[in-house]
């Protein structure tokens, strides 16, 4: 499955790109997408802005949306 990712604010600045597409397994979760995104962009500044060093998950203030809905209103990082 091909996923389009749009970055805004500090994430866009840190990644130095606004949008990219990634190929994922059909049943991939948001957690898997975030991991692949960090690997694909491979910028320390981007990872520092997105990933909480202690939690090893996206920072609580990172707004992650799937088809216009914030993942907290869905199944969190386990949202497919």
C-alpha positions, -999 to +999 in steps of 0.1 A: +000+000+000+013+034-009+009+061+018+013+099+014+028+116+044+026+154+048+048+172+073+041+205+089+058+230+112+090+219+129+088+184+113+088+199+078+117+221+087+137+193+103+131+169+074+136+195+047+107+181+028+069+187+029+056+155+015+067+120+006+052+087-003+061+054+014+052+018+006+039-002+035+023-036+042-015-035+038-020-039+076+007-016+087+001+005+119+009+041+125+037+030+148+052+010+118+047+040+095+065+063+120+094+039+122+097+037+084+094+075+082+123+080+106+144+055+086+135+070+053+142+107+062+173+097+082+180+131+098+189+133+134+171+166+138+139+151+124+140+121+147+147+143+177+117+165+168+094+135+163+105+108+187+106+111+225+140+097+236+126+081+268+093+067+253+108+057+220+074+067+205+063+099+188+063+129+212+029+135+228+027+169+212+031+155+176-002+157+158-006+125+138-036+122+116-050+094+095-074+105+067-082+137+087-087+121+121-062+124+149-050+090+159-059+095+196-095+094+184-089+061+166-067+033+179-036+055+188-003+043+173-019+009+167-043+024+141-040+006+108 
